[in-house]
């Protein structure tokens, strides 16, 4: 019998084939499903585009801070509690996640000059490709977020509708 309750059917029998709902590879599908349940399917592209910038970064942070899994779990929690939620509320919660507190930079070994990663300007995997043999990659936690919460809000929130103020 499986130790993971999400890998079991209601009758406590293990799932014989396929992936568990908690499998990381299943997370994008779970995000789409939760957005559908919350009547936010129009926001799917924008949110997945933001997550795309963090693709691969999960290898640099503790497993429980994986951005894809954190967003999946956040949305699943909202979907379980309510049939609808305001996007602005969801964005505020995403801004509270731990991953934006992690910073990264390529650092020149001789001069210690830093070339920081700007998550909203380039995906993590593109940033990794820019490293030179004279540089080392450094990742660290900071009380300040990168990007700023305002920048994340602007990236994630749909364009302001006429007559409707934007956060």
N, C-alpha and C positions, 0 to 999 in steps of 0.2 A: 504494500500500500504506500502511496506517495505521502511524504511529510508535508507537502505544500497543499493547503486546502483548496487553492484555486486550480490545482491539477486533478481534482476529484469531481466526480459527478455527484449529484445530490444523494445518491444511494451509497456514498462513501467508497465507490469503486474508482480506481485510478483511470485517468483518461488514457486509452490504449494507444492512440496515435495523435499526431498533430502537436500543436504548441499549447502551452498554458497561457491563460490570459495575462499572466505576469511576465511572460517572456519579453525581453527587450525588443526582439525583432517584431513583436506584435504591437508594440506601443503606438506607432503611428496610426494603426487601424483603430486601436482603442481610443485615441484622441479624436479621430474623425467620428466614431460612434458617440462619444460623449458630447461633442459639439452638436451633432444631430439631435441628441436627446434634449439638449439645452436650447434648441432652436437657434443655434449660432453657426449653422453650416456655412453661411456666407463668409464667416471669419476664418474658415479652415486654411485657405491659401496663405493669408497673412501670418497666422500663427505658425504654420509649418515652415514658412519662409524664415521666420525668426529663429526657429529651432535649427534650421539648416546651417545657420552660422555657428552653431555649437556642435555640429556633427563631428565626432572624434574627440571632443574635449572631455568626454566622460572618462577617458583614460588618465586624465590629469587630476581629477578630483576624487574624493572618497565616493564609493559606490552609491551610497545613499543620497548623494547630491547630483547624480546624473540628471542633467536638464530634461532629457526626454522623459525619463521615468517620473521626475518631479511634476512635470506638467501633466502627464497622464494621470497621476494619482490625484492631483489637485482637481482636474476636470471630472474624474470619476466620483470624487467626493461631492462635488456640486450636483452632478447628474443624479446621484443617489438621494440627495436631500430635496431637490427642487426641479420642476420641469423647465424652468427658465431662470436666467440670471442676466443681469446687465453686463455688457462687455467691459464697461469701465471698472466694475467691481472685480471682474476676472483679471484685468490688467493690473490693478493694484495688488492683487494676490501674487501674480507672476513676478512683479517687481520686488516682492518680499522674499522670493526664493534666495537661497544661499549662493547659487552659481555666479550671479553678477558681482559677487565680492571677490571672485578669483580673477587675478590679473596675470598676464603673460607677456613676456618680451624676449626677443633675441638680444643677448648681451655680448658685446665684443669682449673677448677674453683679455685683450691687452689694455684697452682704454676704459672698459666697463660702461661704455656708451650703450644706452638701451634703445631698442626699436620696439615700441609696445604694440600689442595686438589691440585693434579697435573692432570689437565684435560686430557692430552694426555696419561697418564699412567693408569687412571682408570675412568670409568664412574661415573657421579655424584651420581646415585642411589647406586652404590657399596660403594662410600665414605660415604654416609649417614648411611649405615648399620654398619659402624665401630664405630660410636659414643658410648661413655660409659656414665654411669649415673653421673660420676664425671666431665663430659665435657659439654660445651655448644657450639653450632654451631654459628660461626660468619661469616658474609658475608660483604664485604666492597668494595668500588670502589678505585682504585689506578691509578695514571697516567702511571704506568708501567703495561704492559700486562703480563698475566700468562695464558698460556705459552707465550714465546717470539715469535715475528713475524717469526723469523728464524725457530723455532721449528714447528710452524703451517705450514709454507711453505714446510718444509721437509715432514711433515705428509700428506699434501694435494697434493703435486705435484707428478705426476708419476715418476718412476725411470728415470734418465737421459738416453736418447737414445745415442748409440755410435756416437761420432762425434758431439754431440749437447750439449753445456754447459748448466748446470743447474743454475737457479737463486740462 
